[in-house]
Amino acid sequence: MSQTETFEQDDFILGPDLPLSVVGTLAQGVDVPRLTPVMVDSSGSSGDEFVAWDGTPGTAVGLTCFAESSMLGVKGFSYYNKGSFRSTAINWPEDLTENQKQIAFVGTAISIG
């Protein structure tokens, strides 16, 4: 019996600037796919939990490395805080303009192309 496998290239990295991942704390009730922009939620009880980016320019600080769900409580998660990424691979919030996407990560070591 033979098995056929299909290769699908995962080309979310753009250019020679390789991504760097770190660990953060995902706020309770967050359920996001891989490569979702995240921001710090300063309204949380600890003040350093992450949530999905709300579209406010310059407040995104990273991209989730994996699909994440904290529906059962606060949890640790990995996110990229440095690197160059393809804009088309990112799980952006609905109805963003190209300009909004370009300025999402202003002030961070993340670039979008």
KAVEN-V650777 format. One record per pair of residues at least 4 apart in sequence whose C-alpha atoms are under 8 Angstrom apart, sorted by the first residue. I is the first residue (numbers start at 1). J is the second residue. D is the distance in Angstrom with one decimal. If there is no record, write none. Layout:
i | j | d
I | J | D
I | J | D
This chain:
i | j | d
11 | 86 | 7.7
11 | 89 | 7.9
12 | 85 | 5.6
12 | 86 | 5.2
12 | 89 | 5.5
12 | 90 | 7.9
13 | 18 | 7.2
13 | 19 | 7.5
13 | 83 | 7.7
13 | 84 | 6.0
13 | 85 | 4.7
13 | 86 | 6.1
14 | 84 | 5.1
14 | 85 | 4.9
14 | 86 | 5.6
14 | 113 | 7.1
15 | 84 | 6.4
16 | 84 | 7.9
17 | 83 | 5.3
17 | 84 | 5.7
18 | 82 | 7.7
18 | 83 | 5.2
18 | 84 | 6.8
19 | 80 | 6.3
19 | 81 | 7.4
19 | 82 | 5.2
19 | 83 | 4.0
19 | 84 | 6.8
20 | 80 | 5.5
20 | 81 | 6.1
20 | 82 | 5.1
20 | 83 | 6.5
21 | 65 | 7.5
21 | 78 | 6.3
21 | 79 | 5.3
21 | 80 | 4.2
21 | 81 | 5.9
21 | 82 | 7.2
22 | 78 | 5.6
22 | 79 | 5.7
22 | 80 | 6.4
22 | 81 | 6.9
23 | 76 | 6.6
23 | 77 | 5.5
23 | 78 | 4.5
23 | 79 | 6.3
24 | 49 | 7.3
24 | 50 | 7.2
24 | 76 | 5.6
24 | 77 | 5.5
24 | 78 | 6.4
24 | 79 | 7.2
25 | 48 | 7.3
25 | 49 | 5.1
25 | 50 | 6.0
25 | 74 | 6.8
25 | 75 | 5.6
25 | 76 | 4.5
25 | 77 | 6.1
26 | 30 | 7.1
26 | 49 | 5.4
26 | 50 | 4.7
26 | 51 | 6.3
26 | 70 | 6.7
26 | 74 | 5.7
26 | 75 | 5.4
26 | 76 | 5.9
26 | 77 | 6.3
27 | 41 | 8.0
27 | 44 | 7.7
27 | 49 | 5.1
27 | 50 | 5.5
27 | 51 | 6.0
27 | 70 | 6.8
27 | 73 | 7.3
27 | 74 | 5.0
27 | 75 | 7.1
28 | 70 | 5.2
28 | 71 | 5.8
28 | 72 | 6.8
28 | 73 | 4.6
28 | 74 | 4.5
28 | 75 | 7.5
29 | 69 | 7.4
29 | 70 | 5.3
29 | 71 | 4.2
29 | 72 | 7.1
29 | 73 | 6.9
29 | 74 | 7.9
30 | 51 | 6.4
30 | 52 | 7.2
30 | 68 | 7.5
30 | 69 | 5.6
30 | 70 | 5.2
30 | 71 | 6.1
31 | 67 | 7.8
31 | 68 | 5.7
31 | 69 | 4.2
31 | 70 | 6.3
31 | 71 | 6.8
32 | 36 | 6.5
32 | 52 | 7.2
32 | 67 | 5.7
32 | 68 | 5.4
32 | 69 | 6.4
33 | 64 | 7.7
33 | 66 | 6.8
33 | 67 | 4.1
33 | 68 | 6.3
33 | 91 | 7.1
34 | 63 | 7.8
34 | 64 | 5.4
34 | 65 | 5.7
34 | 66 | 4.3
34 | 67 | 4.2
34 | 68 | 7.2
34 | 91 | 7.3
35 | 63 | 4.9
35 | 64 | 4.7
35 | 65 | 5.9
35 | 66 | 6.9
35 | 67 | 7.7
35 | 89 | 7.3
35 | 90 | 5.2
35 | 91 | 5.7
36 | 52 | 6.9
36 | 53 | 7.8
36 | 63 | 5.2
36 | 64 | 5.3
36 | 90 | 6.2
36 | 91 | 4.8
36 | 92 | 6.5
37 | 52 | 6.1
37 | 53 | 5.4
37 | 60 | 6.0
37 | 61 | 7.3
37 | 62 | 5.6
37 | 63 | 4.5
37 | 64 | 6.6
37 | 90 | 7.6
37 | 91 | 7.2
37 | 92 | 6.9
38 | 50 | 6.3
38 | 51 | 5.6
38 | 52 | 4.5
38 | 53 | 4.5
38 | 60 | 5.5
38 | 61 | 6.1
38 | 62 | 5.4
38 | 63 | 5.9
38 | 64 | 7.1
39 | 50 | 5.5
39 | 51 | 5.7
39 | 52 | 6.2
39 | 53 | 5.1
39 | 54 | 7.9
39 | 59 | 6.0
39 | 60 | 4.7
39 | 61 | 5.3
39 | 62 | 7.0
40 | 47 | 7.7
40 | 48 | 6.0
40 | 49 | 5.8
40 | 50 | 4.5
40 | 51 | 6.4
40 | 59 | 7.9
40 | 60 | 7.9
40 | 61 | 7.5
41 | 47 | 6.3
41 | 48 | 6.4
41 | 49 | 5.6
41 | 50 | 5.5
41 | 51 | 6.1
42 | 46 | 8.0
42 | 47 | 4.5
42 | 48 | 6.4
42 | 49 | 7.5
43 | 47 | 6.1
44 | 48 | 7.3
44 | 49 | 6.7
53 | 59 | 7.4
53 | 60 | 5.8
53 | 93 | 7.7
54 | 93 | 7.4
55 | 59 | 7.9
55 | 60 | 8.0
55 | 93 | 6.9
55 | 96 | 7.7
55 | 100 | 7.6
55 | 104 | 7.3
56 | 60 | 7.8
56 | 104 | 7.2
57 | 100 | 6.5
57 | 103 | 5.8
57 | 104 | 4.9
57 | 105 | 7.6
57 | 106 | 7.7
58 | 103 | 5.9
58 | 104 | 4.7
58 | 105 | 5.2
58 | 106 | 4.8
58 | 107 | 7.0
59 | 104 | 6.4
59 | 105 | 6.6
59 | 106 | 7.7
60 | 104 | 5.5
60 | 105 | 5.2
61 | 81 | 6.4
61 | 105 | 6.1
61 | 108 | 6.4
62 | 79 | 5.9
62 | 80 | 5.2
62 | 81 | 4.7
62 | 82 | 7.5
62 | 105 | 7.8
62 | 110 | 7.4
63 | 79 | 5.3
63 | 80 | 5.1
63 | 81 | 6.9
64 | 68 | 7.6
64 | 77 | 7.8
64 | 78 | 6.3
64 | 79 | 4.3
64 | 80 | 6.3
65 | 78 | 5.7
65 | 79 | 4.9
65 | 80 | 6.2
66 | 78 | 7.3
66 | 79 | 7.9
68 | 77 | 7.3
70 | 74 | 5.8
70 | 75 | 6.1
81 | 108 | 7.5
81 | 109 | 6.6
81 | 110 | 6.5
82 | 108 | 7.4
82 | 109 | 4.7
82 | 110 | 4.8
82 | 111 | 8.0
83 | 109 | 6.4
83 | 110 | 5.0
83 | 111 | 6.3
84 | 110 | 5.8
84 | 111 | 4.7
84 | 112 | 5.8
84 | 113 | 7.3
85 | 89 | 7.6
85 | 90 | 7.8
85 | 110 | 7.6
85 | 111 | 6.4
85 | 112 | 5.1
85 | 113 | 6.3
86 | 90 | 7.0
86 | 112 | 5.9
86 | 113 | 5.2
87 | 101 | 7.8
87 | 112 | 5.6
87 | 113 | 5.6
92 | 96 | 7.5
92 | 101 | 7.9
96 | 100 | 6.0
96 | 101 | 6.7
97 | 101 | 6.5
98 | 102 | 6.3
99 | 103 | 6.4
100 | 104 | 6.1
101 | 112 | 7.8
102 | 106 | 8.0
102 | 111 | 8.0
102 | 112 | 6.3
102 | 113 | 8.0
105 | 109 | 7.9
105 | 110 | 6.2
105 | 111 | 7.1
